[in-house]
Amino acid sequence: MWVFLPEGFVSIVADRSDPSGGRLLVRARRREHLEAFLGGPEERIEENPSADYRWRAWVPYSALGGRTPHEVYIETEPCSPRPELTMSGVRAVQ
């Protein structure tokens, strides 16, 4: 799931290395985008220069209020002046 912020965007995915399924991997192409999502500079941010999303941090699912990334995504307000082009608009049409 992509989350767009005024400062940039992050990608949130399930952490494949966590067998319990309790962690999310939050990735960004720029460190400052990840810091904006996390609420400030973080020591837990790691850099992987060879990855498409160079900056990474791991957060618990509870960071999303106990909801899945998809649940957060469909609850967000449409950012497009044409709601039919957003997931929220698609959900409303179905």
N, C-alpha and C positions, 0 to 999 in steps of 0.2 A: 504494500500500500504506500502510495506517495502522500506526504503531508506537505502542503504548500504553506509557507510562512511569509510574512513581509520581507524577511531577510534572505529567503531562498527556499529550498525544499530538502526533505529527508525521505528515505525509503525505510519502511518498517516491515520486517519479515520474521517468520518463526526462526528461532535459533536451532539449526540442525544438529549442533553439537550438544544440545541439552536434552537428554533422554526423557526427563520429566515433563518437558513441554511448558515449563513455567517461565521461560525467558524469551525475550524478543531481541533481535539484532536491529539496531537503528544505524543506518548508513547515510553518509553524505559525501558529496564530491568536494565540498569545502568545509573546513573545520568550523568556521564561524556559523554555518547553517546548523550544524549539529549542536554547537553551543547554544544557539538561539532556542532550539527545540528543548534542550535539557535545562534551560534556565540560567546559563552562565558557563564560564570556563570549568571544565571538568578534568580531573586527573585520570578518570577511567576511560577517556577517549584514546583509542589506539589508531595508529597509522599503518596502512598497508599500501606502500607505493605502487605495487603491481596490480592492485585491484581497481575496477571501474569506479566503485565508491571507496575512495581512499581512506576516509575517516569512519571509525566505528565505535559504538558503545553498546553494551548489553544492559537491558533494563527488564525488570519483572513485568509480567502481564498486568500486575496491579497498577503500573504507571499509566495504563489506559483506563483506570477505574474498574478493572476486572472484566472489561469487554474485549472482544476480539478486535483486531484491526478492521475487519469488515463491518462490524457493528458500529465502530466509531465513524467509519467512512460514510455509511448510509445515513447517519444522524446529522452530518454536517450540513450547513446551509449551502445551497447552490452558489457558486461564485461566478456563474455565467448569467448574463442578462437573458439568456435563452434556457430556461430550466429543462427543456426537453433534451438538451445536450449534456446534462449531468446525470449521475447515478441517482440522485434524489428524484429528478424528473422522471427517469425510467421507472423507478419504483412506484411513483404515483400513478403512472399510466397503466401499469400492469394490473 
